[in-house]
Amino acid sequence: YGEECRSKTYPPSGPTFKGNVPTYVINLDLPPSKRWDNLMHDKKTELKTVIQNIKDIANTFFPSGKVVDIVDNKIAHLTATLPYPFNEELQGIANSSGIPLG
C-alpha cells in the first residue's frame, strides 16, 4: 500500500484545489419545473460531462449505440409515470440543461 498518511490537509489547498464548493438553495416553493434552474445554469457543463461519461461506458459494453439511443429517445416518456413533483423536476432539469430527458 503506497499512500502515505497526511495531516493538516484542511482547509484544502495546493495545485488541485479549485476553490470552495458553492452552496445552492433549492426553493421548494417554486414550481417543480423551475426548482433546479439556477443549479443547471451553473453546472450544466459538468452535468453534460457526467452524462457523456455514462454514455461512453454504455457504448463500451454495447458499441452499436442502441442502448443510449433507447434511453435518450424511447423511454423518456416513462418519467411521466413518476409521482409528482419528481416527474416535473426531471423535465425542468432536462429543459434547463439541454440534456435529453431520458
Buried (B, 14 or more C-beta within 10 A) or exposed (E): EEEEEEEEEEEEEEEEEEEEEEEEEEEEEEEBBBBBBBBBEEBBEEBEEEBEEEBEEBBEEEEEEEBBEEBBEEEBEEBEEEEEBEBBBBBBBBBBBEBEBB
